[in-house]
Amino acid sequence: SNLKEEIVEIRGAIGAIDNIMLFPMPFHYYHIVNVTLILQLILLAYAFLFINGGDGSLFSLVAYPAVVFVLMGLREVANGMADPFGDNDFDFNLDAIQDGIYNGSEQRA
């Protein structure tokens, strides 16, 4: 009975993943987020010019590239997470997951 409940729970989780994959984020949302990010970085660069009463700061020469690096990195992570079941190097290893589930179910049986 306990194994049957777990199988039903796993089947429900697989169905939920399948439904999410059928309806990914709309393409125009992706572009809106990218445009917003670029505008934010442009405004931040402009703001860094006027630090210290309009004279700028040497701090901005270090801070702005760091902010750009972090935000663009987060954007790439989000792009990778958008399709975690693909064929890229950073996607889930589905064979290892299947083997783990199979071995776990063999041990319980």
C-alpha positions as CSV (number, residue, x, y, z in Angstrom):
1,S,0.0,0.0,0.0
2,N,2.8,2.4,0.9
3,L,4.7,1.6,-2.4
4,K,1.4,2.2,-4.3
5,E,1.0,5.6,-2.7
6,E,4.5,6.6,-3.6
7,I,4.1,5.5,-7.2
8,V,0.9,7.5,-7.5
9,E,2.8,10.5,-6.0
10,I,5.7,10.2,-8.4
11,R,3.2,9.8,-11.3
12,G,1.5,13.1,-10.2
13,A,4.9,14.9,-10.0
14,I,5.8,13.6,-13.5
15,G,2.4,14.9,-14.8
16,A,3.0,18.3,-13.2
17,I,6.5,18.5,-14.9
18,D,4.9,17.5,-18.2
19,N,2.3,20.2,-17.9
20,I,4.9,22.9,-17.1
21,M,7.0,21.8,-20.1
22,L,4.0,22.1,-22.4
23,F,3.4,25.7,-21.4
24,P,6.8,27.4,-21.1
25,M,7.3,31.1,-20.4
26,P,5.9,33.1,-23.4
27,F,8.7,34.3,-25.7
28,H,7.8,38.0,-25.4
29,Y,8.2,37.8,-21.6
30,Y,11.7,36.7,-22.1
31,H,12.4,39.7,-24.3
32,I,10.8,42.1,-21.9
33,V,13.0,40.8,-19.1
34,N,16.1,41.2,-21.3
35,V,15.2,44.7,-22.4
36,T,14.5,45.6,-18.8
37,L,17.9,44.2,-17.7
38,I,19.8,46.2,-20.4
39,L,17.9,49.4,-19.5
40,Q,18.7,48.9,-15.9
41,L,22.4,48.4,-16.7
42,I,22.4,51.6,-18.8
43,L,20.8,53.6,-16.1
44,L,23.2,52.2,-13.5
45,A,26.2,53.2,-15.7
46,Y,24.7,56.7,-16.1
47,A,24.2,56.9,-12.3
48,F,27.8,55.8,-11.6
49,L,29.0,58.8,-13.7
50,F,27.4,61.2,-11.2
51,I,28.6,59.7,-8.0
52,N,30.6,62.1,-5.8
53,G,28.9,65.3,-7.0
54,G,29.3,64.7,-10.7
55,D,33.0,63.9,-10.5
56,G,32.6,60.2,-10.7
57,S,34.5,57.7,-8.6
58,L,37.2,55.1,-9.1
59,F,34.9,52.8,-7.2
60,S,32.6,52.8,-10.2
61,L,35.3,51.3,-12.4
62,V,35.3,48.2,-10.2
63,A,31.6,48.1,-9.1
64,Y,29.9,48.5,-12.5
65,P,31.7,45.6,-14.2
66,A,31.1,43.4,-11.2
67,V,27.4,44.2,-11.3
68,V,27.2,43.5,-15.0
69,F,29.1,40.2,-14.5
70,V,26.7,39.1,-11.8
71,L,23.4,40.1,-13.5
72,M,24.4,38.7,-16.9
73,G,25.5,35.5,-15.1
74,L,22.1,35.3,-13.4
75,R,20.4,35.7,-16.8
76,E,22.4,32.8,-18.2
77,V,21.5,30.6,-15.2
78,A,17.8,31.5,-15.8
79,N,18.2,30.6,-19.4
80,G,19.6,27.3,-18.5
81,M,16.9,26.6,-15.9
82,A,14.2,27.3,-18.5
83,D,14.7,23.9,-20.0
84,P,16.3,21.6,-17.4
85,F,15.6,18.4,-19.4
86,G,17.5,19.2,-22.6
87,D,20.8,18.0,-23.9
88,N,23.1,20.7,-22.6
89,D,26.0,19.9,-20.2
90,F,24.3,21.6,-17.2
91,D,20.9,19.9,-17.6
92,F,19.7,17.1,-15.4
93,N,21.3,13.7,-15.9
94,L,18.1,11.8,-16.6
95,D,19.9,8.4,-16.9
96,A,21.4,8.7,-13.5
97,I,18.0,9.8,-12.0
98,Q,16.3,6.8,-13.7
99,D,19.0,4.4,-12.4
100,G,18.6,5.8,-8.9
101,I,14.8,5.4,-9.0
102,Y,15.2,1.8,-10.4
103,N,17.7,0.8,-7.8
104,G,15.7,2.3,-5.0
105,S,12.5,0.5,-6.2
106,E,14.5,-2.8,-6.5
107,Q,15.7,-2.5,-2.9
108,R,12.2,-1.9,-1.6
109,A,10.7,-4.9,-3.5
